Amino acid sequence: MYDYHLHSNNSADGKRSIDEVCSIMIERGFKEIAFTDHLDYDCPAQNDHLLDYDRYSADIEEARQKYGRLIHIIKGMEIGLQPQVVEKNVEYTLKNKFDFVIGSVHHVDNLELFTGDFCQGKIREEAYPYYLEEVCRMVESFHNFHVLGHLDVVRRYKGFENRTMTVEEFPDLIDAILKNLIETGRGIEVNSSGYRHGLNDTLPSLNIVKRFRELGGEIVTVGSDAHRGDAFGYKITESFRVLKEAGFAHVCLFREGNPIMVDIP
């Protein structure tokens, strides 16, 4: 079993140490995990959501020494995508070495998705395409990541009664995002956190993952996007199920930034 989206207390919103997360994931039967702690410049809530690279690297290395015979540990990062911080993001990713990087949109127009601020005052038919336009811009303008995190994450937060997002409703925007990722050698993650937020679905949904496959997408990872103990690895089997139903026989692991395709467990 694999989980390529985990947060430790190296993230401002993480609750457990890297050592504790490793112990939990070994107990739950995982063979490989990626820590993807946050780097989000210019967060509305706290200005910068920084990642101390030296401390983080030391924690990862200590865990590898302690648990390396039991679980493979990947040093990753989740980097927040906003237009005003592209230069900072480029500088950080060139300066610091990671095995794996997720690029994620957490804010639009300096408004939080998590708090519902972005959706406030908008109708769904305005908010969803506006969000997708921002994702499209960020995918086109910043390339230093391997997979796009939770492509349709705006659905995760309860701004609207109808929280579906399909290729049929937004074909041009979703295709533009997916095609750019494919053409630049990047991919998507299938994130199981929707099951913790009342969606009963992955992020992105099967509908979008299928379209990624139809367009020729190959690079896919899975992750629980967990920040606390009960969420680590939660519903990750649903992410694998969605990959299979979308037509994938493999999932990707990473070694020093390079994807390796392995059979879906």
C-alpha positions in Angstrom: 0.0 0.0 0.0 1.1 3.5 -0.8 0.1 7.0 0.4 1.7 10.0 -1.3 0.1 12.9 0.5 0.8 13.1 4.2 1.4 16.0 6.5 3.5 16.1 9.7 3.9 18.8 12.3 6.4 20.4 9.8 3.2 21.8 8.3 1.6 24.5 10.4 -1.6 22.5 10.4 0.0 19.1 11.0 -0.7 17.3 14.3 1.8 14.4 14.4 5.6 14.2 14.1 7.2 12.4 11.2 8.2 9.6 13.6 4.7 9.2 14.8 3.3 9.1 11.3 5.7 6.4 10.2 4.8 4.3 13.2 1.1 4.7 12.4 1.5 3.8 8.7 3.6 0.8 9.4 1.0 -0.5 11.8 -1.6 0.1 9.0 0.3 -2.0 6.5 1.8 0.7 4.3 5.0 -0.1 2.4 5.8 3.4 1.0 4.7 6.9 2.0 5.5 10.4 0.9 5.5 13.3 3.4 4.3 16.4 1.5 4.4 19.2 4.0 3.1 22.6 3.1 4.9 25.5 1.5 2.3 28.3 1.0 3.5 31.8 0.5 1.1 34.7 1.0 -1.6 32.8 2.9 -4.5 35.0 3.8 -4.7 33.5 7.3 -1.1 33.8 8.3 0.9 35.5 5.5 3.3 32.7 4.9 2.9 28.9 5.6 6.7 28.1 5.5 8.5 24.8 5.4 11.9 24.7 7.2 13.8 22.6 4.8 16.7 21.8 7.1 14.6 20.7 10.0 12.3 18.8 7.7 15.1 17.0 6.0 16.7 16.1 9.3 13.3 14.6 10.5 13.0 12.6 7.3 16.5 11.2 7.5 16.1 10.3 11.2 12.9 8.4 10.3 14.6 6.6 7.4 17.4 5.5 9.8 14.8 4.2 12.3 12.1 2.7 10.0 13.9 2.2 6.7 13.7 -1.6 6.9 9.9 -1.5 7.4 8.7 1.4 5.2 10.1 3.4 2.3 9.9 7.2 3.1 9.8 9.8 0.4 10.7 13.5 1.0 8.0 15.5 -0.8 6.3 18.8 -0.5 2.9 20.3 -1.3 3.5 23.8 -2.8 0.7 26.3 -2.9 0.0 27.8 -6.4 -0.8 31.5 -6.6 0.2 33.9 -9.4 1.9 36.5 -7.1 4.3 33.9 -5.6 5.4 32.1 -8.8 8.9 33.6 -8.5 9.3 32.6 -4.9 8.1 29.1 -5.7 10.6 28.8 -8.5 13.4 30.0 -6.2 12.5 27.5 -3.4 12.1 24.5 -5.7 15.4 25.2 -7.4 17.3 25.7 -4.1 15.9 22.7 -2.2 15.9 19.1 -3.3 12.7 16.9 -3.1 11.8 13.5 -4.4 8.3 14.5 -5.1 6.3 17.7 -5.3 2.5 18.3 -5.4 1.3 21.6 -6.8 -2.0 22.7 -5.3 -4.4 25.6 -5.5 -5.6 26.5 -1.9 -6.4 30.2 -2.5 -8.0 32.2 -5.4 -7.8 36.0 -5.5 -6.1 35.7 -2.0 -9.3 34.1 -0.7 -9.2 30.8 1.2 -11.0 27.8 -0.2 -10.9 26.0 3.2 -12.8 28.7 5.1 -15.4 29.1 2.3 -14.3 32.7 1.7 -13.8 32.1 -2.0 -17.3 30.8 -2.5 -19.0 33.4 -0.4 -21.2 35.7 -2.4 -20.9 33.6 -5.5 -23.2 31.1 -7.1 -21.8 27.7 -8.0 -22.0 28.4 -11.8 -19.7 31.3 -11.2 -17.4 30.0 -8.5 -16.5 26.6 -10.1 -15.4 27.8 -13.6 -13.6 30.8 -12.0 -11.7 28.3 -9.8 -10.8 26.1 -12.8 -9.6 29.1 -14.7 -7.2 29.9 -11.9 -6.0 26.2 -11.8 -5.4 26.4 -15.6 -3.4 29.6 -15.2 -1.2 28.2 -12.5 -0.5 24.9 -14.3 0.6 26.9 -17.4 2.7 29.4 -15.4 4.6 27.2 -12.9 6.0 23.8 -13.9 8.2 22.8 -10.9 5.9 20.1 -9.6 5.1 16.5 -10.5 1.4 16.1 -9.9 -1.5 18.5 -9.5 -3.1 18.1 -6.1 -6.8 17.5 -5.7 -7.8 19.1 -9.0 -11.4 19.8 -8.0 -10.8 20.6 -4.3 -13.2 23.5 -4.4 -15.9 20.8 -4.1 -14.5 19.7 -0.8 -15.8 22.7 1.1 -19.5 23.1 1.6 -20.3 26.2 -0.3 -23.1 24.8 -2.4 -25.7 22.1 -2.3 -24.6 20.7 -5.7 -20.9 19.9 -5.3 -20.3 17.9 -8.6 -17.7 19.0 -11.1 -17.7 17.0 -14.4 -15.9 17.1 -17.7 -19.4 17.4 -19.4 -20.1 20.6 -17.5 -16.7 22.2 -17.9 -15.1 20.5 -20.9 -12.8 23.2 -22.1 -11.3 24.2 -18.8 -10.8 20.6 -17.5 -9.3 19.5 -20.8 -7.0 22.5 -20.9 -5.7 21.6 -17.4 -5.2 17.9 -18.2 -3.7 18.4 -21.6 -1.1 20.9 -20.2 -0.1 18.4 -17.5 0.3 15.6 -20.0 2.2 17.7 -22.5 4.7 18.9 -19.8 5.3 15.4 -18.4 3.2 15.9 -15.2 0.2 14.1 -13.7 -2.5 14.2 -11.2 -3.1 12.7 -7.8 -6.3 10.8 -6.8 -6.9 12.2 -3.3 -9.2 10.3 -0.9 -9.9 13.3 1.4 -13.3 13.8 -0.2 -14.6 10.9 1.9 -13.8 13.0 5.1 -15.8 15.9 3.8 -19.2 14.4 2.9 -18.5 13.9 -0.8 -18.3 10.1 -0.9 -15.9 10.6 -3.8 -12.2 11.2 -4.6 -10.6 14.4 -5.7 -10.7 14.5 -8.6 -13.7 12.4 -9.2 -13.7 9.2 -11.4 -15.2 11.3 -14.2 -12.1 13.5 -14.4 -9.6 10.7 -13.8 -11.2 8.8 -16.8 -10.8 11.9 -19.0 -7.1 12.1 -17.9 -6.6 8.5 -19.1 -8.5 9.1 -22.3 -6.2 12.0 -23.2 -3.2 9.8 -22.6 -2.3 10.7 -19.0 0.1 8.3 -17.4 1.4 9.9 -14.2 -0.9 9.2 -11.3 -0.4 9.1 -7.5 -2.7 8.5 -4.6 -2.9 10.2 -1.3 -5.1 10.6 1.8 -4.1 14.3 2.4 -4.0 13.6 6.1 -3.0 15.9 8.9 -4.0 13.9 11.9 -3.9 10.3 13.1 -7.3 9.0 12.2 -7.0 10.3 8.6 -3.6 8.8 7.7 -4.3 6.4 4.8 -8.0 6.8 5.2 -10.0 5.4 2.3 -6.9 5.1 0.1 -8.3 1.9 -1.3 -11.0 4.1 -2.9 -8.3 6.0 -4.8 -6.9 2.7 -6.1 -10.4 1.6 -7.1 -11.0 4.9 -9.1 -7.7 4.4 -10.9 -8.7 0.9 -11.9 -12.2 2.0 -13.0 -10.6 4.8 -15.1 -8.5 2.3 -16.9 -5.2 2.4 -15.1 -3.2 -0.7 -14.2 -0.5 1.2 -12.5 0.2 3.9 -9.9 3.3 6.0 -9.7 6.0 6.1 -7.1 8.9 8.6 -7.3 12.7 8.4 -7.0 14.6 11.7 -7.0 11.9 13.3 -9.1 11.4 10.5 -11.5 8.2 8.5 -11.7 8.2 4.7 -11.5 5.1 2.8 -12.5 4.1 -0.1 -10.3 1.0 -2.3 -10.3 -2.0 -1.1 -8.4 -2.0 -3.2 -5.2 
